[in-house]
Amino acid sequence: MRQKRKTVWDYLDGKKLVDVVKAAPDNNMTVADLKEEIVKENPGHEVTFNVQ
């Protein structure tokens, strides 16, 4: 039985922004580092992450 691959989506003010799992290797970063960078780059906005 094959398991579905999970991914982490970034939501900025409730709108889907980017797939963090796919964007991290493109930017030579880990998922955790990219999540921190997204939060730092968007002060004053509600940044949430959702695993799907």
HELIX and SHEET records of a PDB file:
HELIX    1   1 VAL A   20  ASP A   26  1                                   7    
HELIX    2   2 VAL A   31  GLU A   41  1                                  11    
SHEET    1   A 3 LYS A  15  ASP A  19  0                                        
SHEET    2   A 3 VAL A   8  LEU A  12 -1                                        
SHEET    3   A 3 VAL A  47  VAL A  51 -1                                        
END                                                                             
